[in-house]
Amino acid sequence: MQPGIENEERDFYEHYHFVVDPGQEPLRIDKFLQHKISGQSRSRIQAACEAGCVLVNGRSVKQNYPVKPGDAISVVLHTPPQHIEAVPQNIPLDIVLEDEEFIIINKPAGMVVHPAAGSYDGTLVNALMWHFGQSLPKSKAKLTENQTYDRVGLVHRIDKNTSGLILIAKTDFSMMKLSEYFMNKTIERKYQALCWGIPSPPEGTITGNIGRHPKDRKIMAVFTPDSNIGKPAVTHYKVMEDLGFISLVECRLETGRTHQIRAHFSHIGHPLFSDEEYGGRIVRRGFNTSSYKAFVQNTFDICPRQALHSFSMKFPHPKTKKEIYVECPLPHDMQECIERWKKYMRLK
């Protein structure tokens, strides 16, 4: 639907558009849209249905409409989408590797990748626009139900408080090829993290669909594959170092869902160290003494964010097909945290 098309003699503007997959099983449209649109509650989607803002094949439907393969679904609103124009800002970039086709950047913890509610500047996109101007490829991406932004060179993202490697396309060709690599799981990414406890077995695989938490829409939850909730997610892990009550683990992502490692490790009872949203910023293992609790609080202060780092990346060069491999050592806060735990355990 183009802006200005009338529905019931009022102007509506399309904000979301989905075509139902051929293999989709019958599912109420309110549940279908809740899975498709991040950050939206089912009750809000139901209200949109009641207001005539959810269309299937051009006609408004009720909240219990069962979606069918091939259905064209539109979510329309009275207000047109707003585009947020990112302003170039002189923010230093730690460039790990760069050539004519791509850049690999070591993103510090605390930097947001792209504009979002409450973070319209100071982002990686703002920095990229300063350093590379208009030369990077652009595509519009949805931020909220009525906002878009320019996805300048971005082919993936990592959380604000996750540090480490992020890949940026420099040309339209590489934007297409690198996006294709992510879609086809051609890029091998490994993360290093500190988690509470020692996962057992020390090397294994965590599976389970990841979708929005039913009670807290800011975080993700893990669901069984047969629940029809969320998207399939696979995390392979290996314990690299036993630090007593926490451990250093390496994770290889087979899929790239929002908060995947954080949600998966919380689900198996080993939340990432200092991860407040997923239960990692309370004492989960160890002694019930004031001195031990004070020590843990001190290490929280050293690493005041989820202890998660995008450590390595391997992929074929988008043009030459030559294998590209880069590593990025753990940042100071995680290294210091590890040293403190080693020293503490030696004294016990």
C-alpha positions in Angstrom: 0.0 0.0 0.0 1.4 3.4 -1.0 1.0 6.5 1.2 -2.3 8.1 0.6 -4.3 5.0 -0.4 -7.7 5.4 1.3 -9.3 2.8 3.5 -12.8 3.6 4.8 -12.3 7.2 3.5 -9.3 7.8 5.7 -5.6 7.9 4.7 -3.6 5.0 6.0 0.2 4.4 5.6 1.8 1.0 5.5 4.3 0.4 8.2 4.8 -3.4 8.0 4.3 -5.9 5.1 4.6 -9.7 5.3 3.9 -12.5 2.8 3.1 -15.7 4.7 5.5 -18.6 3.9 4.2 -21.5 1.9 4.7 -23.9 4.8 3.0 -21.8 7.4 0.6 -23.8 9.6 -2.7 -22.2 10.6 -2.1 -19.5 13.3 -4.1 -16.6 14.6 -3.0 -13.4 13.0 -2.4 -11.7 16.4 0.1 -14.5 17.3 1.6 -14.4 13.9 2.3 -10.6 14.1 3.5 -10.8 17.7 6.3 -13.2 16.4 7.1 -11.0 13.4 7.1 -7.6 15.0 9.6 -7.2 17.8 8.7 -5.2 20.8 4.9 -5.3 20.3 2.5 -6.9 22.8 -0.3 -9.2 21.7 -2.9 -6.9 23.2 -1.6 -3.9 21.2 -1.8 -6.0 18.0 -5.3 -7.0 18.9 -6.2 -3.4 19.3 -4.8 -2.7 15.9 -7.0 -5.4 14.4 -10.1 -3.9 16.1 -9.2 -0.5 14.7 -9.0 -1.9 11.2 -5.3 -1.4 10.9 -4.4 -5.0 10.0 -5.2 -6.0 6.4 -5.0 -9.4 4.7 -5.0 -9.2 0.9 -6.3 -5.6 1.2 -9.1 -6.3 3.6 -9.2 -5.6 7.4 -9.4 -8.7 9.6 -10.2 -9.6 13.2 -7.6 -10.8 15.7 -8.6 -14.4 15.3 -8.1 -14.6 11.6 -6.1 -17.7 10.7 -3.2 -16.8 8.4 -2.8 -18.9 5.3 0.2 -19.6 3.0 0.5 -16.7 0.5 -1.5 -14.2 2.5 -0.2 -10.6 2.0 -0.4 -8.9 5.4 -0.1 -5.2 6.0 -0.1 -3.2 9.2 -1.3 0.4 8.4 -1.4 3.5 10.6 -2.8 7.0 10.1 0.7 8.6 10.4 3.3 8.2 7.7 6.6 6.6 8.7 9.3 9.0 9.9 12.9 8.8 8.7 15.6 9.5 11.2 18.6 11.1 9.5 21.8 10.1 11.3 24.2 13.0 11.7 27.9 12.4 11.1 29.9 12.6 14.4 33.6 12.5 14.9 33.8 9.4 17.0 37.0 7.3 16.9 36.8 3.9 15.3 39.1 0.9 16.1 39.5 -0.6 12.6 40.8 -4.1 12.8 40.9 -4.8 9.0 39.9 -2.8 6.0 40.0 -3.2 2.2 38.0 -1.9 -0.8 35.0 -4.0 0.0 34.5 -4.1 3.8 35.7 -2.9 7.2 35.9 -4.9 10.4 35.6 -2.8 13.5 36.3 -3.5 17.2 33.2 -2.0 18.8 33.6 -0.9 22.4 31.0 -1.9 25.0 28.5 0.9 25.5 28.3 2.0 21.9 24.9 1.5 20.2 25.2 0.1 16.6 22.4 2.1 15.1 19.9 4.8 16.2 17.3 3.6 18.5 14.8 5.1 21.0 16.9 7.2 23.4 20.1 6.7 21.3 19.8 8.9 18.3 23.5 10.0 18.3 26.8 8.6 19.4 26.1 5.4 17.5 28.4 3.4 15.2 26.3 4.6 12.3 27.0 8.3 13.3 30.8 7.4 13.4 30.7 5.6 10.1 29.1 8.6 8.4 31.8 10.9 9.7 34.7 8.6 8.6 33.3 7.4 5.3 30.8 10.1 4.3 28.2 9.1 1.7 30.5 6.4 0.2 29.0 3.5 2.2 25.9 1.7 0.8 22.6 2.6 2.4 19.3 0.8 2.9 16.3 1.9 4.9 15.6 -0.2 8.0 12.7 -0.1 10.4 13.4 1.3 13.9 9.9 1.4 15.4 6.4 1.0 13.9 6.6 4.6 12.5 10.4 5.2 12.2 13.1 4.2 9.8 16.8 4.9 9.7 19.7 4.5 7.2 21.4 1.1 7.7 24.8 2.5 6.6 26.9 -0.5 5.6 25.4 -2.7 8.3 25.0 -6.4 7.6 24.6 -7.5 11.2 24.7 -6.0 14.7 25.8 -6.7 18.2 24.2 -5.5 21.5 25.2 -2.1 22.9 27.0 -3.6 25.9 28.7 -6.4 23.9 32.2 -5.6 22.7 34.1 -6.8 19.7 34.0 -7.5 16.0 31.4 -6.1 13.7 31.5 -6.3 9.9 30.6 -3.3 7.6 30.1 -3.4 3.9 31.8 -0.6 1.8 30.1 -1.3 -1.5 26.6 -2.3 -2.8 28.1 -5.5 -4.1 29.6 -6.4 -0.7 26.4 -5.4 1.1 24.6 -8.0 -1.0 27.2 -10.7 -0.7 27.9 -10.3 3.0 24.2 -10.2 3.8 23.9 -13.4 1.8 26.7 -14.9 3.8 24.9 -14.2 7.1 21.6 -15.6 5.6 23.3 -18.8 4.4 25.5 -19.2 7.6 28.7 -18.9 5.6 30.3 -16.6 8.2 31.7 -18.3 11.2 31.5 -16.1 14.3 32.9 -16.9 17.7 32.3 -15.1 21.0 34.0 -15.3 24.3 32.0 -14.9 27.5 32.2 -15.2 31.2 29.2 -17.2 32.7 28.2 -18.2 36.2 29.2 -21.8 37.0 30.8 -24.4 34.8 28.5 -25.7 32.1 28.2 -29.5 31.9 29.2 -31.1 29.7 32.2 -28.8 29.1 31.5 -28.8 25.4 28.1 -28.9 23.9 25.2 -27.3 22.0 22.3 -25.3 23.2 19.1 -25.3 21.1 15.7 -23.7 21.5 13.6 -21.1 19.8 14.2 -17.5 20.8 11.4 -15.0 20.9 10.2 -12.0 22.9 9.6 -12.7 26.6 5.9 -12.9 27.2 6.1 -10.7 30.3 9.1 -8.5 29.6 9.2 -7.3 26.0 12.8 -5.9 26.4 14.3 -9.3 26.7 14.2 -12.6 24.9 13.1 -16.1 26.1 13.7 -19.6 25.0 10.8 -21.8 23.7 10.5 -25.4 22.6 10.8 -25.9 18.8 7.2 -27.2 18.7 5.8 -24.1 20.4 5.6 -22.1 17.1 7.0 -19.2 19.1 10.2 -17.4 18.2 12.8 -18.5 15.7 15.1 -21.6 15.9 18.5 -20.9 17.5 21.7 -23.0 17.9 24.7 -22.1 20.1 27.7 -24.3 20.2 29.9 -23.7 23.3 33.2 -24.9 24.9 34.5 -24.2 28.3 37.9 -22.6 27.9 38.8 -21.9 31.5 37.4 -23.0 34.9 37.6 -20.0 37.2 36.0 -21.6 40.2 32.5 -20.1 40.4 32.5 -18.6 36.9 34.0 -19.8 33.6 35.3 -18.5 30.4 33.4 -20.0 27.5 33.8 -19.8 23.7 30.5 -19.8 21.7 30.1 -20.4 18.0 26.8 -19.1 16.6 25.0 -21.3 14.0 22.2 -18.7 14.0 22.2 -15.0 14.9 19.1 -14.3 17.0 18.6 -11.2 19.2 20.4 -11.8 22.6 21.0 -15.4 21.5 24.0 -16.3 23.7 22.6 -14.3 26.7 19.2 -16.0 26.5 20.5 -19.5 25.8 23.0 -19.4 28.8 20.4 -18.0 31.1 18.0 -20.8 30.0 20.5 -23.5 31.0 21.1 -21.9 34.4 24.5 -20.3 33.6 23.7 -16.6 32.9 26.5 -14.4 31.6 28.4 -12.7 34.4 27.2 -9.2 35.2 24.3 -9.5 32.7 21.6 -7.6 34.7 18.7 -8.3 32.3 19.2 -12.1 32.3 20.0 -12.7 36.0 23.8 -12.5 35.9 24.3 -9.5 38.1 23.5 -11.3 41.4 25.6 -13.9 43.2 24.7 -17.2 41.5 27.6 -19.4 42.8 30.1 -19.3 45.7 30.1 -18.5 49.4 27.4 -16.9 51.6 29.8 -14.5 53.3 30.0 -10.8 53.3 33.6 -10.8 52.1 32.8 -13.0 49.1 29.8 -10.9 48.2 32.0 -7.8 48.4 34.5 -9.4 46.1 31.8 -10.3 43.5 30.4 -6.7 43.7 33.9 -5.4 43.0 34.2 -7.6 39.9 30.8 -6.4 38.8 32.1 -2.8 39.1 35.1 -3.8 37.0 32.9 -5.2 34.3 29.6 -3.4 34.6 28.0 -5.0 31.6 27.3 -8.5 30.3 30.8 -10.1 29.9 30.4 -10.9 26.2 32.9 -10.2 23.4 32.7 -10.9 19.7 36.1 -12.6 19.5 36.6 -13.9 15.9 35.2 -13.9 12.4 35.9 -16.1 9.4 34.4 -15.7 5.9 35.2 -15.8 2.2 36.2 -12.4 0.7 33.1 -11.2 -1.1 35.1 -10.8 -4.4 38.3 -12.9 -4.3 36.8 -15.7 -2.2 40.0 -15.8 -0.2 39.5 -16.8 3.4 39.4 -13.8 5.8 40.1 -14.6 9.5 40.4 -12.0 12.3 40.6 -12.2 16.0 40.1 -9.5 18.6 41.5 -10.0 22.1 39.3 -9.7 25.2 38.9 -6.1 26.3 40.5 -4.8 29.5 37.4 -5.1 31.7 36.9 -8.8 31.0 40.7 -9.5 31.3 40.8 -7.7 34.6 37.8 -9.6 35.8 39.4 -12.9 34.9 42.7 -12.0 36.7 40.7 -11.0 39.9 38.9 -14.3 39.9 42.2 -16.3 39.4 43.8 -14.4 42.3 40.8 -14.9 44.5 40.6 -18.7 43.9 44.4 -19.1 44.5 43.9 -17.6 48.0 41.1 -20.0 48.8 
